[in-house]
Amino acid sequence: MYVCSPLHALMNASFIALGLLTAAGAVLTWPAWPRRRLTALSLALVVLSGVCVIVIGLAPENVAPEVHTLAALVQVPVQLAGMVGLAIVAWRPWRGAAIWSLVCVAVAVFGNVLFFSGQYLGVGIGGAERLSLEPLTVWTIGLGAGLIRPSAKRSD
């Protein structure tokens, strides 16, 4: 199966960079989260999700389809579990982050339903795949913006 675009090397490099940034962001934001076991577990899952994205970039579908697919299949539930866990942790001290997390999870679940059902509703297989995986990226950007705002209300 031919799946390469002319810019496939750039795409794979962007996956590697995204995975590194996702994992680093989870580690670096640890101090901002309430100290709970669920926090540690959820952030570890986000780190693992970032590692999966790195593997996806290092094992392109046209070179190592089995590794690529396995990493993507692991990344989906891991990313969702990490996001849901952090939504639970944030519910009382940082309601906006919790709601943001759940909205991103809902979009990802919808994208996964489209992707795995084969019913793409006009967005195509690539659009469904992006809807299933990219909410993590959008989620991290939103959380990062919330964390750097001085007026963001969080408390343990």
C-alpha positions as CSV (number, residue, x, y, z in Angstrom):
1,M,0.0,0.0,0.0
2,Y,1.4,3.4,-1.0
3,V,0.7,5.9,1.7
4,C,3.5,8.5,1.3
5,S,3.0,12.1,0.5
6,P,5.9,14.1,-1.0
7,L,6.4,15.6,2.5
8,H,6.4,12.3,4.4
9,A,9.7,12.9,6.1
10,L,8.5,16.2,7.5
11,M,5.3,14.5,8.7
12,N,7.2,11.7,10.4
13,A,9.5,14.3,12.0
14,S,6.5,16.2,13.2
15,F,5.1,13.1,14.9
16,I,8.4,12.6,16.7
17,A,8.5,16.2,17.8
18,L,4.9,16.1,18.9
19,G,5.5,12.9,20.9
20,L,8.6,14.4,22.6
21,L,6.7,17.7,23.4
22,T,3.6,15.8,24.7
23,A,5.7,13.6,27.0
24,A,7.8,16.6,28.2
25,G,4.7,18.7,28.8
26,A,3.2,16.0,31.0
27,V,6.3,15.8,33.1
28,L,6.8,19.5,33.3
29,T,3.2,20.3,34.3
30,W,3.3,17.8,37.2
31,P,3.7,20.6,39.8
32,A,0.6,22.4,38.5
33,W,-1.7,19.4,39.2
34,P,-3.2,18.3,42.6
35,R,-1.0,15.7,44.3
36,R,-3.0,12.4,43.9
37,R,-2.2,8.9,42.7
38,L,-4.7,9.4,39.8
39,T,-2.7,12.5,38.7
40,A,0.5,10.5,38.6
41,L,-1.1,7.7,36.7
42,S,-2.9,10.0,34.3
43,L,0.3,12.0,33.5
44,A,2.2,8.7,33.0
45,L,-0.5,7.7,30.5
46,V,0.0,11.0,28.7
47,V,3.7,10.4,28.6
48,L,3.1,6.9,27.2
49,S,0.8,8.4,24.6
50,G,3.6,10.7,23.6
51,V,6.0,7.8,23.3
52,C,3.5,6.0,21.1
53,V,3.4,9.1,18.8
54,I,7.2,9.0,18.6
55,V,7.1,5.3,17.6
56,I,4.5,6.2,15.0
57,G,6.9,8.7,13.5
58,L,9.9,6.4,13.7
59,A,7.9,3.5,12.1
60,P,6.0,4.9,9.2
61,E,3.1,2.9,7.8
62,N,4.9,2.2,4.5
63,V,8.1,1.0,6.2
64,A,6.9,-0.8,9.4
65,P,3.1,-1.1,9.1
66,E,2.7,-3.6,12.0
67,V,4.7,-1.4,14.5
68,H,3.0,1.8,13.3
69,T,-0.5,0.2,13.7
70,L,0.3,-1.3,17.1
71,A,1.6,2.1,18.4
72,A,-1.5,3.8,17.1
73,L,-3.8,1.2,18.6
74,V,-2.1,1.6,22.0
75,Q,-2.0,5.3,21.8
76,V,-5.8,5.7,21.4
77,P,-7.0,4.2,24.7
78,V,-3.9,5.5,26.6
79,Q,-4.5,9.0,25.5
80,L,-8.2,8.8,26.3
81,A,-7.5,7.3,29.8
82,G,-5.0,10.0,30.6
83,M,-7.3,12.8,29.5
84,V,-10.2,11.4,31.5
85,G,-8.1,10.8,34.6
86,L,-6.9,14.4,34.5
87,A,-10.4,15.6,33.9
88,I,-11.4,13.8,37.1
89,V,-8.4,15.3,39.0
90,A,-9.2,18.8,37.8
91,W,-13.0,18.7,38.3
92,R,-13.0,20.6,41.6
93,P,-9.9,22.8,41.6
94,W,-9.9,23.6,37.9
95,R,-13.4,23.1,36.3
96,G,-12.5,24.7,33.0
97,A,-9.6,22.3,32.4
98,A,-11.9,19.4,33.4
99,I,-14.6,20.4,30.9
100,W,-12.0,21.1,28.2
101,S,-10.6,17.6,28.8
102,L,-14.0,16.0,28.4
103,V,-14.8,17.9,25.3
104,C,-11.6,16.8,23.7
105,V,-12.2,13.2,24.8
106,A,-15.7,13.3,23.3
107,V,-14.3,14.5,19.9
108,A,-11.7,11.7,20.0
109,V,-14.3,9.1,20.8
110,F,-16.4,10.4,17.9
111,G,-13.4,10.2,15.6
112,N,-12.6,6.7,16.7
113,V,-16.2,5.6,16.1
114,L,-16.0,7.1,12.6
115,F,-12.6,5.6,11.9
116,F,-13.3,2.0,13.2
117,S,-16.8,1.9,11.7
118,G,-15.7,2.9,8.3
119,Q,-18.5,5.5,8.2
120,Y,-16.5,8.7,7.6
121,L,-19.4,11.2,7.2
122,G,-17.6,13.1,4.5
123,V,-14.3,13.6,6.3
124,G,-12.7,10.5,4.8
125,I,-10.5,8.0,6.5
126,G,-7.7,10.5,7.1
127,G,-10.2,13.0,8.6
128,A,-11.6,10.4,10.9
129,E,-8.1,9.4,11.9
130,R,-7.2,13.0,12.7
131,L,-10.4,13.4,14.7
132,S,-9.5,10.3,16.7
133,L,-5.9,11.2,17.5
134,E,-5.5,15.0,17.3
135,P,-7.7,16.0,20.2
136,L,-4.7,15.1,22.4
137,T,-2.7,17.8,20.6
138,V,-5.5,20.3,20.8
139,W,-6.0,19.4,24.5
140,T,-2.4,20.0,25.4
141,I,-2.3,23.3,23.7
142,G,-5.5,24.4,25.6
143,L,-4.2,23.2,28.9
144,G,-0.8,24.8,28.3
145,A,-2.5,28.1,27.5
146,G,-4.6,27.8,30.7
147,L,-1.5,27.0,32.8
148,I,0.4,30.1,31.6
149,R,-2.5,32.4,32.2
150,P,-1.8,34.2,35.6
151,S,-5.5,34.4,36.3
152,A,-6.1,30.6,35.9
153,K,-7.8,29.4,39.0
154,R,-6.4,26.2,40.4
155,S,-6.0,25.0,44.0
156,D,-5.2,21.8,45.7
